[in-house]
Amino acid sequence: VQPALWEVTKASDGSLLGDPGHTPLSKKEGVKWQRPRLSRQALMRCCLVKWILSSTAPQGSDSSDSELELSTVRHQPEGLDQLQAQTKFTKKELQSLYRGFKNECPTGLVDEDTFKLIYSQFFPQGDATTYAHFLFNAFDADGNGAIHFEDFVVGLSILLRGTVHEKLKWAFNLYDINKDGYITKEEMLAIMKSIYDMMGRHTYPILQEDAPAEHVERFFQKMDRNKDGVVTIEEFLETCQKDENIMSSMQLFENVI
């Protein structure tokens, strides 16, 4: 769930993006932001992780071989120790992620078409093309049209295990489509519509056609403190960190990544 989607999460009683059969976060007593646990189960809820781990080599491969692979492929990533220091993943998790990444992307690079393929597989009931485009641009920090393994796992680390501040800064960058340092209503509406399109119409309860626009209006009422029509990173961070609904929704972030 994106921070602007806390109303969606509440309106759907947790069933839109939450895991079936689990108590929605909004139903749990005393729900407040908690740093996600460093567990494989939490890691596996992420679409991008599921995609690359689906191609992971059979278990039992020698870990030293995995580490050797990291220094011999066409695109040579930084050492495991350095990546482990940069992220909140363990060495074994990085090895598993890298094996799957290399199998899916032998060149060591992910392009936008790959993101679109991933999301079409995990959200077949809707059209994930536009959301995949926005998400890819958020990962592609230098805007060169390709993502290296290092950039990929650093982004995943923030989304899955980052601090509140780190996740919110990453989310702001996602919403700031033209990267000018401000979020406009038009940008927020584009992101919201892309998520609704990706989810499709098979949600319960049925979401109204004008729901994205209504959520954008509520978002700006809260965020745009000086009423100048745009939201700055300072306004975004200050408002989000004071809003328990947004903090609770951040725990579901991995369900749309």
C-alpha positions in Angstrom: 0.0 0.0 0.0 1.3 3.4 -0.8 1.1 6.0 2.0 -1.7 7.8 0.1 -3.7 4.5 0.1 -4.5 4.3 3.7 -8.1 5.1 2.9 -8.2 2.2 0.4 -6.9 -0.2 3.0 -9.5 1.0 5.5 -12.4 1.0 3.1 -11.7 -2.6 1.9 -11.3 -3.8 5.5 -7.8 -5.0 4.7 -8.9 -7.4 2.0 -7.7 -5.3 -1.0 -4.0 -5.7 -0.3 -3.9 -7.7 2.8 -3.3 -11.5 3.0 -6.5 -13.6 2.9 -7.1 -15.4 6.1 -5.1 -13.0 8.2 -6.5 -10.4 10.5 -6.4 -7.0 8.8 -3.9 -4.6 10.4 -6.8 -2.2 11.1 -8.5 -4.9 13.2 -5.5 -5.6 15.4 -5.4 -3.9 18.8 -3.0 -1.1 19.3 -1.6 -1.1 15.8 1.3 1.2 15.4 4.3 1.3 13.2 6.7 -1.5 13.9 9.9 -2.2 12.1 9.4 -5.3 9.9 11.0 -8.5 11.1 14.0 -9.8 9.2 12.3 -13.0 8.1 12.2 -15.0 4.9 8.4 -15.1 5.2 8.2 -11.3 5.1 10.7 -11.1 2.3 8.7 -13.6 0.2 5.6 -11.4 0.3 7.3 -9.0 -2.2 6.4 -9.6 -5.9 9.9 -8.6 -7.1 11.5 -11.0 -4.7 9.1 -13.8 -5.6 10.0 -13.3 -9.3 13.7 -13.5 -8.9 13.6 -16.3 -6.3 11.4 -18.4 -8.6 14.5 -18.9 -10.7 16.9 -19.5 -7.8 19.2 -22.5 -8.3 18.2 -25.7 -6.3 18.9 -25.5 -2.7 22.1 -27.1 -1.5 24.4 -25.1 -3.8 27.7 -24.4 -2.1 27.7 -20.9 -0.7 31.3 -20.3 -1.8 30.2 -21.0 -5.4 27.5 -18.4 -5.0 30.0 -15.9 -3.8 32.3 -16.8 -6.7 29.5 -16.1 -9.1 29.3 -12.6 -7.8 32.7 -11.8 -9.1 32.6 -13.6 -12.5 29.4 -12.6 -14.3 29.3 -10.1 -17.2 28.1 -7.3 -15.0 30.3 -7.5 -11.9 28.4 -6.3 -8.8 30.0 -5.1 -5.6 31.2 -7.7 -3.1 28.8 -9.5 -0.9 30.3 -7.9 2.2 29.7 -4.4 0.8 26.2 -5.2 -0.3 25.4 -6.7 3.1 26.7 -3.5 4.7 24.5 -1.3 2.4 21.3 -3.3 2.9 19.4 -5.1 5.6 19.7 -8.5 3.9 21.7 -11.4 5.2 24.5 -12.9 3.2 22.4 -16.0 2.4 19.5 -13.8 1.3 21.7 -11.8 -1.0 23.1 -15.1 -2.5 19.6 -16.4 -3.1 18.4 -13.1 -4.6 21.5 -12.9 -6.8 21.2 -16.4 -8.2 17.6 -15.7 -9.2 18.4 -12.3 -10.6 21.3 -13.7 -12.7 19.0 -16.5 -14.1 16.3 -14.0 -15.1 18.7 -11.3 -16.2 22.0 -12.8 -17.4 23.3 -9.4 -18.4 23.0 -8.2 -14.8 20.5 -5.5 -15.8 16.7 -5.2 -15.5 14.8 -3.0 -18.0 11.2 -1.6 -17.9 9.7 -4.4 -20.0 10.9 -6.9 -17.4 9.0 -4.9 -14.6 5.9 -5.0 -16.8 6.2 -8.7 -17.3 6.6 -9.3 -13.5 3.5 -7.3 -12.6 1.4 -8.8 -15.4 2.1 -12.2 -13.8 1.3 -11.2 -10.3 -1.7 -9.0 -11.1 -3.4 -10.8 -14.0 -6.8 -9.5 -13.2 -5.8 -5.9 -14.0 -3.5 -3.8 -16.2 -0.2 -3.3 -14.4 1.6 -1.6 -17.2 1.4 2.0 -15.9 2.2 1.1 -12.3 5.2 -1.0 -13.4 6.4 2.0 -15.4 6.2 4.3 -12.3 7.8 1.7 -10.1 10.7 1.1 -12.5 11.4 4.8 -12.7 11.6 5.0 -8.9 14.2 2.2 -8.9 16.1 3.7 -11.9 17.6 6.5 -9.9 20.0 7.7 -12.6 17.3 7.5 -15.3 19.4 5.4 -17.8 16.7 2.9 -18.5 18.3 0.0 -16.7 18.7 -1.2 -13.1 21.8 -3.0 -11.8 21.5 -5.8 -9.2 23.0 -3.5 -6.5 20.4 -0.8 -7.1 17.7 -3.4 -7.1 18.5 -4.9 -3.7 19.2 -1.5 -2.1 15.7 -0.4 -3.2 14.2 -3.6 -1.9 16.0 -3.3 1.4 14.5 0.2 1.9 10.9 -0.9 0.9 10.9 -4.1 3.0 13.2 -3.3 5.9 13.9 0.4 5.9 13.1 2.8 8.7 10.0 4.9 8.5 11.9 7.9 7.3 13.7 5.8 4.6 10.4 4.3 3.3 8.7 7.6 3.2 11.5 9.3 1.3 11.4 6.4 -1.2 7.6 6.7 -1.5 7.9 10.5 -2.1 10.3 9.8 -4.9 7.8 7.4 -6.5 5.0 10.0 -6.4 7.2 12.7 -7.7 7.0 11.5 -11.3 9.0 14.3 -12.9 11.5 14.4 -10.1 11.3 18.2 -9.5 11.0 17.9 -5.7 7.2 18.4 -5.5 4.2 16.1 -5.7 1.3 17.6 -7.6 -2.3 16.5 -7.6 -1.9 15.3 -11.2 1.1 13.2 -10.2 -0.7 11.7 -7.2 -3.8 10.9 -9.3 -1.7 9.2 -12.0 -0.1 6.9 -9.4 -3.5 6.2 -7.7 -5.2 5.3 -11.0 -2.3 3.1 -12.0 -2.7 1.1 -8.7 -6.5 0.8 -9.2 -5.9 -0.4 -12.8 -3.4 -3.0 -11.6 -5.8 -4.3 -8.9 -8.5 -4.6 -11.5 -12.2 -4.6 -10.7 -12.2 -7.8 -8.7 -11.9 -6.2 -5.3 -14.3 -6.3 -2.4 -16.1 -4.0 -1.7 -16.3 -2.7 -5.3 -14.4 0.5 -5.6 -16.1 3.5 -7.1 -14.8 5.0 -10.4 -14.1 8.4 -8.7 -12.4 6.9 -5.6 -8.8 7.7 -6.8 -9.7 11.4 -7.2 -11.4 11.5 -3.8 -8.3 10.0 -2.2 -6.0 12.5 -3.9 -8.2 15.4 -2.5 -8.0 14.0 1.0 -4.3 13.5 0.6 -3.7 17.1 -0.3 -6.0 18.4 2.5 -3.7 16.7 5.0 -0.3 17.2 3.3 -0.4 20.6 1.6 0.1 22.6 4.7 0.6 26.0 3.0 -2.1 25.4 0.4 0.2 26.2 -2.6 -1.0 23.2 -4.6 2.1 21.1 -4.2 3.5 18.8 -1.5 7.2 19.1 -0.5 9.3 16.4 1.0 9.1 18.3 4.3 5.3 18.4 4.3 5.1 14.8 3.2 7.4 13.5 6.0 5.9 15.6 8.7 2.3 14.7 8.0 2.9 11.0 7.4 4.9 10.5 10.6 2.1 12.1 12.6 -0.7 10.0 11.0 -1.2 6.5 12.5 -3.3 5.4 9.5 -0.5 6.1 7.1 2.0 4.4 9.4 -0.2 1.3 9.6 -0.6 1.2 5.9 3.2 1.3 5.4 3.3 -2.2 6.9 1.5 -3.4 3.8 4.0 -1.7 1.4 5.4 -5.0 0.2 2.1 -6.2 -1.2 2.3 -3.9 -4.2 6.1 -4.3 -4.7 
